[in-house]
Amino acid sequence: MARVCYSCGKIPAVGNNVSHANNRTRRRWLPNLQRVRVIEDGTVKRVRVCSRCIKAGKIQKAP
């Protein structure tokens, strides 16, 4: 379950690197995940959350 946002479920995007010679190799764009302490159901747990969810306030950080 690594590299998945706990809040929105965002996962790595897949595509190609394209060189000037138009050669293509597979690559992945990883989401900007941060390990954050979150309060959920009265307990504190450490989860991976993307920076967009942190900025939007979709999670409640533990003090």
N, C-alpha and C positions, 0 to 999 in steps of 0.2 A: 504494500500500500504506500510505498515511498513515492515522493514527488506528486502527491495529490493534495489539493487544498481541502482542509477539513470542513470549511464553511460552504464553498460553492462547488467543490468537486472538480475544479480546473485541473487538467492533465497536460502533459507535454504535447505540443503540436508537432506534426511530422511534415517534412517537405524535402526539397533538394537544394544542395549547393550547386550553383551553376557557374562554371569557369568561363573565361573569355573564349575558349575553344568550344563552348557549349557542352562540355562534358558534365554529367550529372552524377552526384553521389548523395546518398540519403543523409539527412541530418535531423536533429530534433531541437526545438525551441522549448527550453524549460521555463515553467512559471517561476516567478520570484517568490519562493516560499521562505518563510521565517518561522523559527520555533518560538512559540508564544505560550505563556501560562494562561489558561482560560478557566473561568468559573462556569461550570455546567452542572445543574442539579445540586447546587450547594457544595460541590467538590471541585478541587483544583486539579487540572490535568494539563500536561504539556502536549501541544499539537502543532502540526505544520499548517500555517495559514498564509495565503497569498497576500502580497502587499496591498492589492486593491481592496480586499475585504477588511484589512486593518484600517486603511484610510477611510472606508465607508462606515466604519463603526459596526460592522455586522457581528462582531464578537465582543464579549465582555472580558477585558483583561483582569487577571488577578493582581491584587496589590503587592 
